[in-house]
Amino acid sequence: MIEPQTWVADALARMKKAFGPRLAYLGLQGSYRRGEATETSDIDLVVLLDTVEPVDLDIYRSIVHALPEGHKACGFCSGTEEFFHWPRHELLPFSMDTDDYYGRLKDFLPPLSQEDARAGAKIGASALLHLLTHSYLYAEPEARTAILKDAYKAAFFVMQVVYYLASGQYCRSKKELLACLDGAEKEILQAGLDVPAWLAAHTETQAFALLRGWCGGVLTGNESV
């Protein structure tokens, strides 16, 4: 595994050399930012340039692939104007899950509202609900565990926003959020930490039903959204 502070500092030095004043922002998000990374975790960078053309993407790719474990580099790259006009329902969790290393992300964000956050929670829940229903109906049995693993992982990000809307507190890690939850929400987040282990004590039908029920509650307003 990488040491994220050192890795990002190296990436930043190389990007400054390659892009000069065109580099507007660099940040880190995801499991390395949360202190929850494992050997297989992606390295989620956020990079903003003045504009982004294919040649810039080629340079960016060559930079990260030259770094240790650079094949794990992932994340977001955009021009600043595109980012400012990004759909606002995605920007609250995006900004809350990003640590600044160069520049301040808030300087490139549009004004965000509770309604933007509420829309994000409902869009995320609806996408999960559709995925779960479609997969329950049509996915091959051997694919279902992997689908559930991805769905329960994605539920964490929706749950962060739901809890923020209900409490005014944005929990920036799974550990922090888990300490604030109870009932079905807590079970969903715990199951997402190790879906195969959770499935050893539950059926796939129970796994689909638990998460589908919670997503439905977010959409209908029963989960304080």
Buried (B, 14 or more C-beta within 10 A) or exposed (E): BBEBEEBBBBBBEBBBEBBEEBBBBBBBBBBBBBEEBEEEBBBBBBBBBEEBEEEBEEBBEEBBEEBEEBEBBEBBBBBBEEBEEBEBBBBBBBBBBBBBBBBEBEEBBEEBEEEBBBBBBBBBBBBBBEBBEEBBEEBEEEEBBEBBBBBBEBBBBBBBBBBBBEEEEBBBBBEBBBEBBEEBBBBBBBBBBEBEEBBEEBEBEEBBBBBBEBBBBBBEEEBEB
